[in-house]
Amino acid sequence: MLSIPPQLLRTVLLFSLGSALLLSNALTWYIGQSRQVASLRDAYFERVFWLSFSMSDKATELVDTSNWAGLEIHFSVLKSQPEVVYLFLRGMDDEILYAYDDDVVEEYDPEIITWDVPKAAVLENRGIVGDPKEYQSGKYELREQFLLKDSEVHGELRGRVGERVFEAKRELQHWGEPVGILHIGFSEKPLQENVAESQSSLLMIELLLLLFGLLLSGWVARRVAKPLERITEEQRRIQDLRLDGEFELKSPIVEVDSLSRSLDAMRTSLRAFQIYMPAELVRELILRGEDAALGGQERELSILFADIAEFTSISEELKPEELMLQLSEYLGLLAEIIRAHSGTVDKYLGDGVMAFWGAPVQSDHHASDACRAALECRNRIQELNEAWQAQGKKPFWSRIGIHTGNTLVGNVGSANRMNYTVVGDSVNLASRLEGINKIYQTNIIVSSETQEEGGSQFLFRPLDTVRVKGKQKGVKIFELVDSKERASEKQKQFCAEFSRGVWAYNVRRFDQAHEVFKQLSETFPDDVPTQIYLRRSHRFSIVPPSVDWEPIIDLEPRFKTQADI
């Protein structure tokens, strides 16, 4: 196996940033030139359209009155246009009534092109422009033609055999009845020249940006690597429990500055820990875990994730000591409720908690226990927030996600350190559900498995079918509103009507769904899921989705806004 030796961070950063920049520039250039080509092509086609349109109205009158001399004068203006390769005017019986090449007039075969082209060669179709009148231009087609022989206009070579041209084909109509068909061939060369000029300019800009980016990458790599080298050395000292001295490192890079401050905090914490327990004893305690058995078993569990909404902004407004005391009270309340409902607190996740039901003691009603715990957490936190606000403190509003499914539970870790925990796809999904509350502005979201296992004791509202990271299939999600004992009649009626709207939306009855959610939005204007479905159903009632459409919302990247769904 090929072994790559360790590299200096500076080298790795420079290589990574340079590679990313090169790839980004290449992609930007490709997308930019593709869009520019499309824009130039559309502009050229639009010019072809209006040139042919400007020629067609008057030509219709001249054909209807058989004014061939007038046609000659009328079309002479196009001879000065270098991109015009040929021009034919034919009757409805395919007889050529007028052409730049006088030899083919009154013939039926123009020789350098064919009248009929395959469907694939038709680039554009348009209908009649303007209000009906006596003489006017009719249907318009932009077609791709290939010259069957060289084309000349008054002795000037305009196109060679085999060359591709864009042909404007227009019907000439007298009171809606076709009286002739106009064919004007336009060279591809002006478009190619404009595209080449545009690509050259874009490439030059991209090269300059790439050069600047590489210089900037080198500077960034140096700025990042140098302080990290100092941090690495300090980590080695802490690893050897050499905690003497001070460590101070300031960096303009937020992550590096945060890392240095975290490292200094760790040193301070270990120093404080040494007051209570010597370093030698710490090493001995680690060794005692060698006889613990690793492993686990698969069980059906219910997993809960809870955290504080907008915790980052809250933490910036509070002093650390105040934040720690308030957070400890909050997490202590959650842990108390979880244990009271037979749950196991797995771990604390900063401002949140992870818990599960169904292990180590098996239970047939773990899903309903988890739902009851979630509802009590919501209600008790509301009471706690009211008390905090009365004291002038910031409230902590929780978001909770619950999923029920087969999960691996047991001792996970190493021989020196392990934890009784749960791992697997079900855990990841429960975490995703907690985060989805942010989009729908809800408090508790559960999966369909939890909703089914929870039984008829609770009032649920169907929210959506979503595809989250790690899942190929859609996941049906529900809002846990309340227990049916505590739920008001207004809540029950609202959930029933909302469910009716979701059903209509899922079976493509978008007009019916829009009417339901419109009525709900008038009664509940602040309900975000109602507003989301109101926008969706309105959009699809105007422009229905494709026949293979499924009512599944892709939530990757993970943090989407309400407008995105």
Phi and psi in degrees as a GROMACS rama.xvg file:
@    title "Ramachandran Plot"
@    xaxis  label "Phi"
@    yaxis  label "Psi"
@TYPE xy
-68.8075  127.503  LEU-2
-110.19  124.453  SER-3
-99.859  119.681  ILE-4
-65.3211  154.116  PRO-5
-58.6047  143.221  PRO-6
-116.371  156.347  GLN-7
-63.2342  141.569  LEU-8
-56.6328  -37.2925  LEU-9
-60.5054  -41.2338  ARG-10
-67.1607  -43.4956  THR-11
-63.1922  -43.9283  VAL-12
-64.0421  -43.6015  LEU-13
-63.4898  -43.665  LEU-14
-64.4765  -43.4008  PHE-15
-66.8765  -46.6917  SER-16
-65.4387  -40.7838  LEU-17
-64.1902  -42.3897  GLY-18
-64.5978  -43.82  SER-19
-63.6857  -39.6906  ALA-20
-66.6771  -42.0185  LEU-21
-63.2558  -45.0137  LEU-22
-63.7751  -42.288  LEU-23
-62.4263  -43.61  SER-24
-65.351  -40.8757  ASN-25
-63.1315  -42.2839  ALA-26
-66.9366  -41.0212  LEU-27
-63.0314  -42.9425  THR-28
-64.1203  -42.3566  TRP-29
-62.4857  -47.1505  TYR-30
-66.0908  -43.1766  ILE-31
-62.2749  -46.4927  GLY-32
-69.8996  -32.1152  GLN-33
-64.0084  -43.6929  SER-34
-68.2268  -37.8807  ARG-35
-66.2317  -41.4919  GLN-36
-60.7946  -44.297  VAL-37
-63.2357  -39.8155  ALA-38
-65.7465  -44.8677  SER-39
-64.8687  -38.9402  LEU-40
-63.8937  -43.842  ARG-41
-63.5675  -40.6048  ASP-42
-64.1431  -40.5522  ALA-43
-66.7789  -43.1055  TYR-44
-62.9738  -35.5215  PHE-45
-67.0086  -37.7344  GLU-46
-64.6385  -42.0392  ARG-47
-59.3378  -42.3951  VAL-48
-60.0116  -48.7047  PHE-49
-76.2  -30.7639  TRP-50
-62.239  -46.3708  LEU-51
-67.6645  -34.3132  SER-52
-65.6283  -42.0762  PHE-53
-65.0743  -23.9797  SER-54
-87.8285  -20.6242  MET-55
-82.2112  -39.5991  SER-56
-60.4259  -52.4923  ASP-57
-65.5448  -37.4351  LYS-58
-60.1193  -33.9334  ALA-59
-61.4874  -45.3848  THR-60
-64.7411  -39.7858  GLU-61
-67.7939  -38.021  LEU-62
-67.4716  -43.7562  VAL-63
-62.9482  -31.7567  ASP-64
-97.7243  5.49466  THR-65
55.5879  37.9215  SER-66
-90.4457  80.2275  ASN-67
-71.716  -33.4569  TRP-68
-64.5385  -40.5323  ALA-69
-62.819  -36.7564  GLY-70
-61.5724  -41.9287  LEU-71
-58.8927  -45.9896  GLU-72
-67.3837  -42.578  ILE-73
-61.2736  -43.5112  HIS-74
-85.843  -7.05705  PHE-75
-62.8117  -25.0128  SER-76
-64.5095  -28.7029  VAL-77
-76.0279  -18.4551  LEU-78
-65.4077  -24.3433  LYS-79
-81.9469  -5.03486  SER-80
-89.3007  109.654  GLN-81
-64.7585  -20.5917  PRO-82
-82.1381  -11.2875  GLU-83
-76.6057  119.673  VAL-84
-94.7504  -38.0742  VAL-85
-156.673  166.045  TYR-86
-149.377  128.779  LEU-87
-132.874  140.03  PHE-88
-123.626  116.226  LEU-89
-119.353  151.368  ARG-90
-78.8746  177.672  GLY-91
-71.5749  -12.6104  MET-92
-96.1355  13.9173  ASP-93
73.4347  5.88243  ASP-94
-72.1236  134.426  GLU-95
-77.6745  114.508  ILE-96
-88.2335  -30.4225  LEU-97
-154.698  145.217  TYR-98
-160.417  157.239  ALA-99
-61.4509  -34.3269  TYR-100
-89.4374  104.152  ASP-101
-62.4576  -22.3139  ASP-102
-67.0511  -22.3465  ASP-103
-98.0534  -3.48864  VAL-104
-63.0312  138.728  VAL-105
71.4785  8.27353  GLU-106
-94.555  176.333  GLU-107
-117.878  -9.59966  TYR-108
-124.672  116.7  ASP-109
-73.6838  -11.6952  PRO-110
72.7943  -37.2564  GLU-111
-92.8306  -12.9764  ILE-112
-142.316  172.179  ILE-113
-110.283  145.678  THR-114
-64.4106  -44.291  TRP-115
-103.67  135.33  ASP-116
-123.115  156.769  VAL-117
-65.3209  160.066  PRO-118
-58.624  -33.81  LYS-119
-64.2473  -21.5922  ALA-120
-86.447  -6.44481  ALA-121
-83.7388  114.949  VAL-122
-90.3504  -24.5823  LEU-123
-160.664  144.954  GLU-124
-129.57  137.756  ASN-125
-140.64  154.173  ARG-126
-90.0868  -161.422  GLY-127
-73.4182  137.711  ILE-128
-99.4431  129.677  VAL-129
88.4723  177.336  GLY-130
-76.54  152.34  ASP-131
-58.7387  137.384  PRO-132
-149.154  177.25  LYS-133
-61.9213  -52.5049  GLU-134
-117.404  126.276  TYR-135
-160.601  167.355  GLN-136
-81.1202  137.991  SER-137
-100.141  -140.199  GLY-138
-62.5322  147.235  LYS-139
-124.915  135.214  TYR-140
-130.236  135.914  GLU-141
-104.632  120.766  LEU-142
-125.403  156.441  ARG-143
-97.7826  122.964  GLU-144
-122.633  156.836  GLN-145
-124.628  126.421  PHE-146
-64.2424  132.935  LEU-147
-87.1701  -15.3319  LEU-148
-159.168  171.882  LYS-149
-60.9412  145.969  ASP-150
-117.997  131.676  SER-151
-126.477  147.043  GLU-152
-124.606  109.528  VAL-153
52.9976  44.7873  HIS-154
83.0795  -7.32492  GLY-155
-93.7927  124.873  GLU-156
-70.6551  119.219  LEU-157
-107.411  -19.2684  ARG-158
-165.539  145.655  GLY-159
-103.351  159.073  ARG-160
-56.0788  135.722  VAL-161
87.1057  -9.78162  GLY-162
-73.7674  141.77  GLU-163
-83.3607  137.872  ARG-164
-133.098  158.973  VAL-165
-103.078  120.935  PHE-166
-106.95  126.458  GLU-167
-91.8942  116.225  ALA-168
-110.491  120.707  LYS-169
-129.206  138.208  ARG-170
-80.2147  141.73  GLU-171
-105.459  123.237  LEU-172
-120.649  139.549  GLN-173
-116.798  109.604  HIS-174
51.0878  44.3224  TRP-175
84.7929  -8.26994  GLY-176
-101.724  129.144  GLU-177
-66.3886  134.537  PRO-178
-118.664  -7.07356  VAL-179
-179.568  171.435  GLY-180
-133.063  129.192  ILE-181
-101.232  129.49  LEU-182
-119.316  119.213  HIS-183
-123.994  121.787  ILE-184
-96.027  132.327  GLY-185
-117.436  135.904  PHE-186
-68.8908  149.863  SER-187
-83.8388  -13.0536  GLU-188
-61.1597  -45.1958  LYS-189
-57.683  -38.7769  PRO-190
-65.5926  -44.3482  LEU-191
-62.06  -39.6624  GLN-192
-65.862  -42.3072  GLU-193
-64.5745  -39.5155  ASN-194
-64.7063  -44.8143  VAL-195
-62.3913  -42.2819  ALA-196
-63.976  -42.7842  GLU-197
-64.6236  -42.6096  SER-198
-65.167  -38.0465  GLN-199
-63.4403  -44.0272  SER-200
-64.0347  -43.9675  SER-201
-65.0496  -39.2635  LEU-202
-64.7694  -40.1125  LEU-203
-62.9503  -43.026  MET-204
-62.5247  -43.4073  ILE-205
-64.2382  -38.0552  GLU-206
-65.2386  -40.6785  LEU-207
-64.6101  -42.2333  LEU-208
-63.8008  -38.4251  LEU-209
-64.0861  -43.5638  LEU-210
-61.3758  -45.8892  LEU-211
-62.4919  -41.2072  PHE-212
-63.5495  -39.3995  GLY-213
-64.959  -41.407  LEU-214
-63.2162  -41.9496  LEU-215
-66.2134  -36.1395  LEU-216
-62.7225  -41.9241  SER-217
-62.0645  -41.0531  GLY-218
-66.54  -43.5552  TRP-219
-63.285  -42.4672  VAL-220
-59.7923  -41.2529  ALA-221
-67.7164  -43.2774  ARG-222
-65.0127  -33.778  ARG-223
-79.2923  -43.1821  VAL-224
-69.2234  -39.9814  ALA-225
-60.4329  -51.1043  LYS-226
-67.4539  -30.0897  PRO-227
-67.5384  -30.1842  LEU-228
-63.4606  -40.1488  GLU-229
-66.4777  -40.0073  ARG-230
-64.3468  -39.3494  ILE-231
-60.981  -42.8821  THR-232
-63.7265  -40.6174  GLU-233
-66.9321  -34.6542  GLU-234
-63.7868  -37.513  GLN-235
-62.6837  -38.6978  ARG-236
-64.9578  -43.5455  ARG-237
-67.7242  -34.8674  ILE-238
-60.19  -35.147  GLN-239
-87.9084  8.88945  ASP-240
58.2439  32.0792  LEU-241
-93.1369  91.1826  ARG-242
-103.337  11.6662  LEU-243
-77.6976  163.328  ASP-244
80.9541  -179.434  GLY-245
-122.315  155.332  GLU-246
-130.348  119.82  PHE-247
-136.039  123.615  GLU-248
-144.826  121.405  LEU-249
-111.5  135.38  LYS-250
-138.032  143.501  SER-251
-72.0172  -12.9818  PRO-252
-85.14  121.394  ILE-253
-58.3377  -46.5644  VAL-254
-64.2919  -40.6998  GLU-255
-67.3901  -42.9836  VAL-256
-63.3253  -40.7282  ASP-257
-63.8483  -40.0554  SER-258
-64.9008  -41.948  LEU-259
-65.2479  -40.8819  SER-260
-66.774  -36.4856  ARG-261
-65.5463  -39.0573  SER-262
-65.2504  -40.9174  LEU-263
-65.3465  -38.2827  ASP-264
-65.5735  -37.6164  ALA-265
-64.1283  -42.0027  MET-266
-59.8552  -44.0975  ARG-267
-63.2769  -41.3643  THR-268
-63.9198  -42.4888  SER-269
-66.4382  -35.5793  LEU-270
-61.9768  -45.281  ARG-271
-63.5269  -37.6732  ALA-272
-65.0015  -33.1982  PHE-273
-65.5686  -22.4381  GLN-274
-64.7772  -35.6049  ILE-275
-93.0057  -26.7159  TYR-276
-150.365  124.511  MET-277
-64.7194  155.387  PRO-278
-62.8841  -34.8463  ALA-279
-62.912  -37.8218  GLU-280
-70.1615  -34.5035  LEU-281
-59.6172  -45.351  VAL-282
-62.2784  -39.2092  ARG-283
-66.7096  -39.2475  GLU-284
-63.1712  -36.1723  LEU-285
-64.7538  -39.3885  ILE-286
-67.596  -22.5797  LEU-287
-69.5614  -13.7382  ARG-288
-83.8269  4.61443  GLY-289
-66.7644  -30.1834  GLU-290
-88.2558  -4.56218  ASP-291
-70.3  143.552  ALA-292
-92.2263  128.061  ALA-293
-89.0764  155.304  LEU-294
131.111  173.548  GLY-295
-166.598  -170.328  GLY-296
-143.224  159.9  GLN-297
-92.5235  130.38  GLU-298
-139.426  161.227  ARG-299
-85.7214  118.372  GLU-300
-128.03  165.097  LEU-301
-114.243  125.347  SER-302
-112.455  137.037  ILE-303
-122.416  134.845  LEU-304
-120.508  136.484  PHE-305
-138.823  138.876  ALA-306
-149.11  178.672  ASP-307
-95.9693  129.138  ILE-308
-69.201  137.179  ALA-309
56.5982  36.5403  GLU-310
-66.0034  -34.2117  PHE-311
-60.8495  -46.8767  THR-312
-67.7463  -33.8487  SER-313
-65.6647  -44.7775  ILE-314
-64.1547  -27.0414  SER-315
-73.4696  -20.8582  GLU-316
-94.635  -13.5738  GLU-317
-107.816  150.618  LEU-318
-70.0558  148.66  LYS-319
-55.2707  -42.0534  PRO-320
-65.6871  -42.2727  GLU-321
-65.0269  -40.9526  GLU-322
-63.3043  -42.5593  LEU-323
-65.137  -41.9128  MET-324
-65.6958  -43.4098  LEU-325
-68.719  -39.7805  GLN-326
-66.6828  -38.244  LEU-327
-63.9067  -39.74  SER-328
-65.2889  -40.8846  GLU-329
-64.5944  -51.1466  TYR-330
-65.7525  -34.4195  LEU-331
-63.1728  -38.2239  GLY-332
-65.3399  -44.7652  LEU-333
-60.4265  -46.2064  LEU-334
-60.9883  -40.3014  ALA-335
-62.1716  -44.6081  GLU-336
-67.4826  -42.3931  ILE-337
-61.1159  -45.9911  ILE-338
-66.5661  -34.5801  ARG-339
-65.4369  -24.7314  ALA-340
-105.353  30.2978  HIS-341
66.9442  24.67  SER-342
-95.5755  164.344  GLY-343
-115.183  121.529  THR-344
-76.4991  114.196  VAL-345
-77.7581  -53.2156  ASP-346
-164.318  161.771  LYS-347
-99.0286  135.216  TYR-348
-117.267  70.2299  LEU-349
68.2388  -101.845  GLY-350
-95.5562  9.10802  ASP-351
-131.666  -177.325  GLY-352
-142.252  147.247  VAL-353
-119.784  131.246  MET-354
-141.896  163.412  ALA-355
-147.185  158.8  PHE-356
-125.418  146.089  TRP-357
107.654  -2.11068  GLY-358
-157.948  150.007  ALA-359
-71.5422  -19.3656  PRO-360
-90.1398  123.183  VAL-361
-68.5506  149.808  GLN-362
-148.933  142.129  SER-363
-88.962  -8.26355  ASP-364
-126.136  38.1034  HIS-365
-66.1663  -33.0659  HIS-366
-67.2599  -44.3034  ALA-367
-67.4669  -35.0414  SER-368
-62.0532  -42.6364  ASP-369
-64.5151  -40.4222  ALA-370
-65.5953  -42.3487  CYS-371
-62.6973  -42.0987  ARG-372
-62.263  -41.7949  ALA-373
-63.3727  -43.8221  ALA-374
-65.1022  -40.4965  LEU-375
-67.9829  -37.391  GLU-376
-58.3535  -45.8653  CYS-377
-61.1831  -43.9201  ARG-378
-71.3174  -41.8414  ASN-379
-70.2786  -34.7681  ARG-380
-66.4591  -36.7342  ILE-381
-61.7629  -42.6496  GLN-382
-63.5766  -42.9012  GLU-383
-63.6781  -40.2523  LEU-384
-64.5873  -38.4143  ASN-385
-62.9131  -39.806  GLU-386
-67.0911  -41.2387  ALA-387
-63.5258  -44.0622  TRP-388
-63.8042  -33.1699  GLN-389
-65.7952  -26.3618  ALA-390
-92.6273  3.03065  GLN-391
82.7242  17.3226  GLY-392
-97.1674  160.649  LYS-393
-75.2673  137.271  LYS-394
-79.3822  152.256  PRO-395
-112.558  111.381  PHE-396
-99.5703  132.359  TRP-397
-98.788  151.2  SER-398
-119.742  135.719  ARG-399
-130.515  137.675  ILE-400
-127.445  137.017  GLY-401
-132.411  135.603  ILE-402
-137.008  144.711  HIS-403
-117.172  127.96  THR-404
-178.909  174.447  GLY-405
-68.173  130.694  ASN-406
-142.12  143.696  THR-407
-83.9818  123.633  LEU-408
-129.037  139.938  VAL-409
157.93  -162.967  GLY-410
-82.6977  117.699  ASN-411
-122.188  140.02  VAL-412
145.469  -138.247  GLY-413
-128.004  178.124  SER-414
-66.0193  -24.585  ALA-415
-93.6677  -21.3364  ASN-416
-155.762  129.939  ARG-417
-145.37  169.351  MET-418
-146.855  139.556  ASN-419
-81.8038  110.526  TYR-420
-150.62  178.771  THR-421
-118.112  143.849  VAL-422
-138.929  158.352  VAL-423
128.569  -177.411  GLY-424
-64.3346  -34.2995  ASP-425
-63.2525  -36.3981  SER-426
-65.6239  -44.8413  VAL-427
-61.402  -40.4352  ASN-428
-66.2954  -40.9856  LEU-429
-60.0236  -39.7667  ALA-430
-64.8404  -40.7452  SER-431
-62.8611  -41.1168  ARG-432
-62.526  -39.0849  LEU-433
-59.8399  -42.594  GLU-434
-69.6751  -28.152  GLY-435
-66.7146  -22.8548  ILE-436
-53.1677  -31.6136  ASN-437
-63.055  -35.7724  LYS-438
-73.0675  -45.9543  ILE-439
-91.2693  -1.24026  TYR-440
55.6249  45.9145  GLN-441
-112.348  172.455  THR-442
-99.9264  -42.5647  ASN-443
-133.566  120.47  ILE-444
-118.061  134.202  ILE-445
-125.862  158.647  VAL-446
-81.6435  168.451  SER-447
-64.1271  -30.7911  SER-448
-64.3644  -42.83  GLU-449
-66.7071  -39.1861  THR-450
-62.7224  -40.0924  GLN-451
-71.0068  -43.0791  GLU-452
-69.7777  -29.3048  GLU-453
-67.139  -18.9797  GLY-454
76.236  -160.21  GLY-455
-93.6942  15.6341  SER-456
-82.2403  -14.8642  GLN-457
-124.666  155.512  PHE-458
-98.3153  116.995  LEU-459
-113.982  152.019  PHE-460
-120.415  124.433  ARG-461
-66.5555  127.113  PRO-462
-98.4559  -51.7724  LEU-463
-175.071  174.462  ASP-464
-118.782  118.904  THR-465
-123.494  155.146  VAL-466
-113.837  116.869  ARG-467
-106.985  169.377  VAL-468
-58.5175  132.426  LYS-469
89.4939  -2.30739  GLY-470
-122.386  126.786  LYS-471
-83.756  -34.6809  GLN-472
-92.6411  159.284  LYS-473
-72.2595  148.622  GLY-474
-115.408  121.192  VAL-475
-77.2009  129.594  LYS-476
-120.804  150.164  ILE-477
-133.431  150.965  PHE-478
-93.0179  127.862  GLU-479
-82.5377  107.02  LEU-480
-83.1431  -50.2757  VAL-481
-177.445  174.894  ASP-482
-74.8369  152.092  SER-483
-66.4977  -22.0282  LYS-484
-68.8881  -40.2738  GLU-485
-92.1492  -18.8637  ARG-486
-66.5705  138.546  ALA-487
-80.6873  163.501  SER-488
-62.7218  -34.7971  GLU-489
-63.1616  -41.6389  LYS-490
-64.9427  -41.977  GLN-491
-65.1145  -43.4454  LYS-492
-64.6867  -40.5619  GLN-493
-62.0133  -46.6306  PHE-494
-63.5103  -37.8489  CYS-495
-65.8288  -43.8881  ALA-496
-68.6877  -38.8699  GLU-497
-62.8388  -42.1626  PHE-498
-61.4878  -37.4715  SER-499
-64.3115  -39.8516  ARG-500
-66.2125  -41.2463  GLY-501
-64.0736  -40.1099  VAL-502
-61.2339  -46.4875  TRP-503
-61.3231  -40.087  ALA-504
-63.9118  -43.6021  TYR-505
-68.0293  -27.193  ASN-506
-98.94  18.1545  VAL-507
71.2622  20.9324  ARG-508
-92.5554  71.21  ARG-509
-69.7786  -34.6515  PHE-510
-63.3193  -42.9207  ASP-511
-65.237  -43.2987  GLN-512
-62.2229  -42.3801  ALA-513
-62.4202  -38.4628  HIS-514
-65.564  -41.4433  GLU-515
-62.0192  -50.0096  VAL-516
-72.3793  -25.9198  PHE-517
-65.9649  -43.083  LYS-518
-66.1945  -40.9263  GLN-519
-64.5062  -37.9623  LEU-520
-66.6789  -27.028  SER-521
-71.3836  -33.3169  GLU-522
-86.2795  -35.4498  THR-523
-125.297  71.4837  PHE-524
-66.3651  -20.6207  PRO-525
-94.8713  2.22109  ASP-526
-80.4609  112.131  ASP-527
-65.4051  -46.5217  VAL-528
-56.053  -36.7759  PRO-529
-62.9389  -43.6126  THR-530
-64.9096  -37.0149  GLN-531
-63.1818  -48.9167  ILE-532
-68.7819  -30.3908  TYR-533
-63.0009  -44.2592  LEU-534
-65.3663  -46.1905  ARG-535
-61.62  -51.1406  ARG-536
-64.0926  -35.8918  SER-537
-64.6557  -44.4838  HIS-538
-62.3472  -45.2157  ARG-539
-76.0695  -23.9592  PHE-540
-69.6163  -25.4054  SER-541
-86.6534  -50.1541  ILE-542
-124.289  94.2821  VAL-543
-61.5335  149.492  PRO-544
-73.217  174.421  PRO-545
-66.3782  166.299  SER-546
-66.3666  -25.0895  VAL-547
-93.8284  14.6667  ASP-548
-63.6372  140.641  TRP-549
-124.712  142.579  GLU-550
-77.6821  60.2595  PRO-551
-120.106  130.215  ILE-552
-103.326  124.595  ILE-553
-85.4413  114.952  ASP-554
-97.669  27.2592  LEU-555
-105.874  131.743  GLU-556
-63.4017  160.795  PRO-557
-58.052  -43.7197  ARG-558
-98.3813  87.8361  PHE-559
-95.0599  158.883  LYS-560
-92.3566  167.262  THR-561
-61.6976  -34.925  GLN-562
-66.0598  -27.7782  ALA-563
-72.7605  -22.0235  ASP-564
